[in-house]
Structures are given as C-alpha cells and as structure tokens.
Amino acid sequence: MLKEQILKLKLQGDIEDSAEVLEKYSHDASLFEVKPEIIVYPKNVEDIKKLVVFTAEQKKLGGASANISLTPRSAGTDMSGGPLNDSIILDFTRYFNHIIEVGGNFAITEPGVFYRDFEKETLKKNLLLPPYPASREICSVGGMFANNSAGEKTLTAGKVEDYVLEFSAVLADGNQYDFKPLSSAELKAKIAQNNFEGEFYKNIFNLINENYAAIKTAKPAVSKNSAGYFLWNVYDKEGDIFDLSKLFVGSQGTLGIITKIKYRLVKPDTQSEMLVVFMRNFNNLSEVVNEILKFKPESFESYDDKTLELALKYLPELIKIIKPKNILKLGFSFLPEAGMVLTGGFPKLILMAEFTGNDSAEIHKRVLTAQEAIAKFGLRTMISDHEDSQKYCTIRRESFSLLRNHIRGRRTAPFIDDIIVRPEFLPEFLPKVNALIDQYKKYLTYTIAGHVGNGNFHIIPLMDFKDPKSREIIAKLSDEVYDLVLQYKGSITAEHNDGLIRTPYLKQMYGAEIYGLFEKTKNIFDPQNIFNPRKKVGTTIEYALEHMVKTS
Ligand SMILES: Cc1cc2nc3c(=O)[nH]c(=O)nc-3n(C[C@H](O)[C@H](O)[C@H](O)COP(=O)(O)OP(=O)(O)OC[C@H]3O[C@@H](n4cnc5c(N)ncnc54)[C@H](O)[C@@H]3O)c2cc1C
C-alpha cells in the first residue's frame, strides 16, 4: 500500500522493499532492531520534497497514516539506533554522494559521501576535516554532521559543530532552505517574512531569547557533548550571531533532511611524534593527564588492558589494516607489549599523546619535555615516530570492530558507550564505573577505549542477548552509570548521540524545564513529527528495551 503510494509520486530515485533489504536497514551499529516498511534512495532534492509533502498529507488523514515518517540514513554506522525506524528510510549514499567543490579552505559536499572518499579529495589540496571519527573508513560526512561527531583530533581541533559554515535542508513544509550564521539585522529580515521560514526563525529566536539564562546554564561543563539539542550555542548575543547550524548539527535528522553541507577545512600538520604511557593502575591518572596536557598534544587517546589483549590475539588482522611498509619491523615493535603480557605486568591503561607540528626538532623537544615531566610518577613510557605510532592509533580505532568481529555467542552492547566527565575527575570516576560494571561481570565482558584528554570513554560490553537478563542489566546499569556521570556534571554522550538508547535519559540529564524546551524545538521545526520520530524527544526506555536484538 505504502509502496504503491510512493510509486505514484514518480520519484527519480529508487525504491526497495525486499526482505533482504529491509533486514539490512533494520540495523545500524547499535543493539537495536527496528524493521522499516520501505527504503527510498532519493536522486535529487525534488524527490525529498515530494516525500515530505506526501508524508505531511498522509499524517493529516490520521489513523494508520499518522504513523508514516521519514528517517534519513547515510552510512548506517550509528551506535545509538539513530537511523532506525518503522516507516520510510531515505538512504543518501546511493545518489547524494558527490563532493561539489573543494575550495581554498572549505568543501561543499552532499551528505552521503563517505568520509574516506571526502578526505582523499581534500588531501589533494592539503586540507583536512579534523573531527573525523574512529569509524572514518565506514561513515559518511552527513552522518558526522547529524551526530556532531568527534574523534582523535577533537582535543585541540574541536567537533564537527566547529566546522560547519553553511548547510541546506528540506524542512517540514517540503521546501529546501539554506542556512548560515545571521547578524541581528539579517535575523530580523528573516523573522519579518510571512511564511514558514519567518515563522520558524521567529519561534526559535523567541524560545532561545526568553529562556536565555536557563539555556546557557544547561550547557554541560565538558569539552564535548552530543546529548539533546544544543540550544545554548545558537545565539551569541555579544557577538551578534544567530546560527541555526549549531542546532541542526547533532540533531540526528529530527528537524529536517540535510542535503548539502559546506565544511571549513584546515591544513594538517606534517610532522608528529607520540608519547606512549603504560599505566599499571589508575593512581595519578589525572596528574599524569594534566601534566601531559600542558605540552599541548594534538590528540590524547587511551585504551585498556582488555583491548590490548584482543589486539595481540588478533595481530595478523591488525597488521592487514595498518598496511606497514615493513611487516617485520611492525611485528617486532609489539615486543615490549608482548613482554609485559609474559611477565604478567599487563598495563591497566595505555595513554597515547600525539604531538604534531611542522618542525620535527620542536616537536621532539616537546615530547621529551613531556616525558621528563611525568618521570616522577615512575611509569613506563615510550616515544614513537609517526610510522610506529600508527599501530597504537589503529588498535584504538579498531577496538570496537575487533570485539564485534571476534567474540562468538556474545554481542557488542553499546549503551554506556560514550560517557564523558572532566579529566580531573577520572581517578575517582573510573574505578567507580568499573565497580558498577563489575557487579554484572557474570553476564558481560567489556573493553574501555577513549579520548582520555577529554575525559571521554567508550565502554563496550559484550553480552548474550538470548538471555533475557541482558535487557534487565542494560536498564539497571544505564541508570547507575548515568547517575554517576551526572554527579560529576558530565554528559551521557560526548559524540555518539542519543538515538533510541539515550533519548529516554535526556530528561534525567537536563531536567524537565530544558527537556520541555527540546520538545518545543522539535515542534517548531517538525510539528507533525515527520522526521525521525522517537529520537531526541518522545521515546521511552520500554520502547528501547522492546526493540533490542533478541539474538547474539
Ligand atoms: C567502529 C565504530 C567506531 C565509531 N567511532 C566513532 C567516533 O570515534 N566518534 C563518533 O562521533 N562516532 C563514532 N561512531 C559512530 C558513527 O560511526 C558516527 O557517529 C558517524 O559519524 C555516523 O555516520 P553515518 O554516515 O554512519 O551515519 P548514519 O548511521 O547513517 O546516521 C547517523 C544519524 O544521522 C542521521 N542522518 C544521516 N543522514 C542524514 C541526512 N542526510 N540528513 C539528516 N540526518 C541524517 C540519521 O538519521 C542518524 O540519526 C563509531 C561507529 C563505529 C561502528
């Protein structure tokens, strides 16, 4: 029925609804399973406009038609259930996959371009979009926008929200709009328009202006956040800037469908060296981290003993990913780690601080000084050149995939996968998190990897989903861990976003008043709930639990 109706729209793009295709689109990298009705591959903006108008008309009819919705999807690597839904899914990787222009310090792109292809083009002009995620080989630039992604360079380079110059989106009235930062005079002109654009500018400006103090106070006191709608970043009164990109970035396709993005790009540094620190326990962790931060590493990452164990176990696979110039040299470079395993001295946490610049002598001096500065803690340290350090970066980036691909009978369960607190709280916070998880160690094993410089950790347990107890534990442990995160004034997600897994916790994180403003925000842009329902607002923990996978 829905298929016949969509066929009548005579879209230029394709439609698919075979059992195999629906099965594929029922999943992303999260622990959810939600079966869509039909997949549309829009070929152009006109296709998207027609679908929005159609969906709006259907919703007005009420009854079963009221449940029709549009959920955008790019590469489908989301870990929160963001691109999953039960109605129409729009895949952007088939046709919206063109880089329109790479300029002197920017690129204009369609959302379905894979980051790996995007980077190849920008590097031809010696330009980079630095907040690429660990999933850089498999994700798209549109998904990065919609999740406000971040990665290993975020410590100094910021998140995707810091790189969006302009964007275009099809909104709930079926028209495409172009967005860029506005001065108050430009905003006034928009508000004066007697149309949908004038209406949404007026309403969102009033909402932010009238609740300005409460909204500014609600901003989480951490360096990265992807939870909720980032209302606090939109209106800069002092700077006279009103920028809706700050609201749409990270909104997971719930306010409209992104069709084009203009990203700011930067020139990457040419030289790097890495200081690797092996921590036997969490003692002095914040002192070590803060000491190293003084020397301004570009990135500061970490992974735990369980990740290292996996990496050593599956070394041949890692070597294939690293593609070293000299395999033998790479194999030998793991000797110190193998030695630690054999002598039973497995490090609890491995810290990797990467120092970059264009002057290798200056970098080397900085790394040496940082190494000397932490000598007082008596830790084992190592300095790696750019080539050698790739093994550490790869272990960190691939930790989640290693788990997903190799542990049979249990499945990765990302649900407390992206917590963040300020780094100074880590020595207190990490053992408490470990203790909470260890209550359930009969039912799960887990690895911890993350961005220690930001205080952001990815904890990915492995669980048996055939055991109904797993769902019970997920609900309990989420409550316990998020309570702890909020005690330390952190965020429940630094970069992976809310989706189905964290939307139910947004009220707990921000309180009823701010959550109410999120609901109003959704209503201003999408009063009929056309776009990606149940994300950011309007879902329950029960819905999430019901839609978790049932097999491992
Ligand atoms: C192994 C692994 C490692 C990861 N590491 C990181 C990491 O380091 N940092 C990080 O931030 N994330 C990470 N992720 C999560 C994920 O890969 C990123 O958030 C990524 O940017 C999502 O891109 P995608 O193209 O796969 O988006 P999708 O999964 O397709 O979609 C993500 C969200 O964007 C919305 N969306 C997609 N296209 C559009 C559009 N055209 N208009 C509006 N909304 C749209 C979807 O509805 C969905 O809500 C990781 C995932 C995996 C599997």
The ligand as an SDF file (V2000), in Angstrom:
LIG
                    3D

 53 58  0  0  0  0  0  0  0  0999 V2000
   33.6100    1.0670   14.8670 C   0  0  0  0  0  0  0  0  0  0  0  0
   32.8930    2.3710   15.1100 C   0  0  0  0  0  0  0  0  0  0  0  0
   33.5980    3.4370   15.6560 C   0  0  0  0  0  0  0  0  0  0  0  0
   32.9630    4.6760   15.8700 C   0  0  0  0  0  0  0  0  0  0  0  0
   33.6830    5.7080   16.3540 N   0  0  0  0  0  0  0  0  0  0  0  0
   33.1280    6.9300   16.4860 C   0  0  0  0  0  0  0  0  0  0  0  0
   33.8990    8.0450   16.9270 C   0  0  0  0  0  0  0  0  0  0  0  0
   35.0880    7.9640   17.1770 O   0  0  0  0  0  0  0  0  0  0  0  0
   33.2720    9.2420   17.0410 N   0  0  0  0  0  0  0  0  0  0  0  0
   31.9510    9.4080   16.7080 C   0  0  0  0  0  0  0  0  0  0  0  0
   31.4600   10.5340   16.7920 O   0  0  0  0  0  0  0  0  0  0  0  0
   31.2070    8.3550   16.3080 N   0  0  0  0  0  0  0  0  0  0  0  0
   31.7470    7.1450   16.1610 C   0  0  0  0  0  0  0  0  0  0  0  0
   30.9840    6.0820   15.7180 N   0  0  0  0  0  0  0  0  0  0  0  0
   29.5580    6.2790   15.4060 C   0  0  0  0  0  0  0  0  0  0  0  0
   29.2860    6.6840   13.9250 C   0  0  0  0  0  0  0  0  0  0  0  0
   30.1620    5.9850   13.0700 O   0  0  0  0  0  0  0  0  0  0  0  0
   29.4680    8.1740   13.6700 C   0  0  0  0  0  0  0  0  0  0  0  0
   28.6460    8.9330   14.5200 O   0  0  0  0  0  0  0  0  0  0  0  0
   29.2470    8.5680   12.1940 C   0  0  0  0  0  0  0  0  0  0  0  0
   29.5350    9.9090   12.0020 O   0  0  0  0  0  0  0  0  0  0  0  0
   27.8490    8.2880   11.6920 C   0  0  0  0  0  0  0  0  0  0  0  0
   27.8890    8.4400   10.2900 O   0  0  0  0  0  0  0  0  0  0  0  0
   26.9490    7.5590    9.3330 P   0  0  0  0  0  0  0  0  0  0  0  0
   27.1340    8.0710    7.9570 O   0  0  0  0  0  0  0  0  0  0  0  0
   27.1790    6.1230    9.5160 O   0  0  0  0  0  0  0  0  0  0  0  0
   25.5190    7.9920    9.8680 O   0  0  0  0  0  0  0  0  0  0  0  0
   24.1950    7.1240    9.9850 P   0  0  0  0  0  0  0  0  0  0  0  0
   24.3960    5.9900   10.9070 O   0  0  0  0  0  0  0  0  0  0  0  0
   23.6620    6.8180    8.6540 O   0  0  0  0  0  0  0  0  0  0  0  0
   23.2370    8.2060   10.6630 O   0  0  0  0  0  0  0  0  0  0  0  0
   23.5610    8.8440   11.8690 C   0  0  0  0  0  0  0  0  0  0  0  0
   22.4500    9.8310   12.2230 C   0  0  0  0  0  0  0  0  0  0  0  0
   22.4270   10.8440   11.2360 O   0  0  0  0  0  0  0  0  0  0  0  0
   21.1490   10.9860   10.6520 C   0  0  0  0  0  0  0  0  0  0  0  0
   21.3550   11.3100    9.2270 N   0  0  0  0  0  0  0  0  0  0  0  0
   22.0280   10.6020    8.3000 C   0  0  0  0  0  0  0  0  0  0  0  0
   21.9740   11.2300    7.1140 N   0  0  0  0  0  0  0  0  0  0  0  0
   21.2510   12.3670    7.2910 C   0  0  0  0  0  0  0  0  0  0  0  0
   20.8090   13.4240    6.4380 C   0  0  0  0  0  0  0  0  0  0  0  0
   21.0810   13.4440    5.1430 N   0  0  0  0  0  0  0  0  0  0  0  0
   20.0520   14.4150    6.9950 N   0  0  0  0  0  0  0  0  0  0  0  0
   19.7540   14.4210    8.3100 C   0  0  0  0  0  0  0  0  0  0  0  0
   20.1290   13.4430    9.1520 N   0  0  0  0  0  0  0  0  0  0  0  0
   20.8630   12.4300    8.6490 C   0  0  0  0  0  0  0  0  0  0  0  0
   20.4830    9.6220   10.8570 C   0  0  0  0  0  0  0  0  0  0  0  0
   19.0780    9.7230   10.8880 O   0  0  0  0  0  0  0  0  0  0  0  0
   21.0600    9.2020   12.1920 C   0  0  0  0  0  0  0  0  0  0  0  0
   20.2790    9.7180   13.2260 O   0  0  0  0  0  0  0  0  0  0  0  0
   31.5860    4.8260   15.5310 C   0  0  0  0  0  0  0  0  0  0  0  0
   30.8790    3.7360   14.9970 C   0  0  0  0  0  0  0  0  0  0  0  0
   31.5210    2.5310   14.7880 C   0  0  0  0  0  0  0  0  0  0  0  0
   30.7310    1.3990   14.1950 C   0  0  0  0  0  0  0  0  0  0  0  0
  1  2  1  0
  2  3  1  0
  2 52  2  0
  3  4  2  0
  4  5  1  0
  4 50  1  0
  5  6  2  0
  6  7  1  0
  6 13  1  0
  7  8  2  0
  7  9  1  0
  9 10  1  0
 10 11  2  0
 10 12  1  0
 12 13  2  0
 13 14  1  0
 14 15  1  0
 14 50  1  0
 15 16  1  0
 16 17  1  0
 16 18  1  0
 18 19  1  0
 18 20  1  0
 20 21  1  0
 20 22  1  0
 22 23  1  0
 23 24  1  0
 24 25  2  0
 24 26  1  0
 24 27  1  0
 27 28  1  0
 28 29  2  0
 28 30  1  0
 28 31  1  0
 31 32  1  0
 32 33  1  0
 33 34  1  0
 33 48  1  0
 34 35  1  0
 35 36  1  0
 35 46  1  0
 36 37  1  0
 36 45  1  0
 37 38  2  0
 38 39  1  0
 39 40  1  0
 39 45  2  0
 40 41  1  0
 40 42  2  0
 42 43  1  0
 43 44  2  0
 44 45  1  0
 46 47  1  0
 46 48  1  0
 48 49  1  0
 50 51  2  0
 51 52  1  0
 52 53  1  0
M  END
$$$$
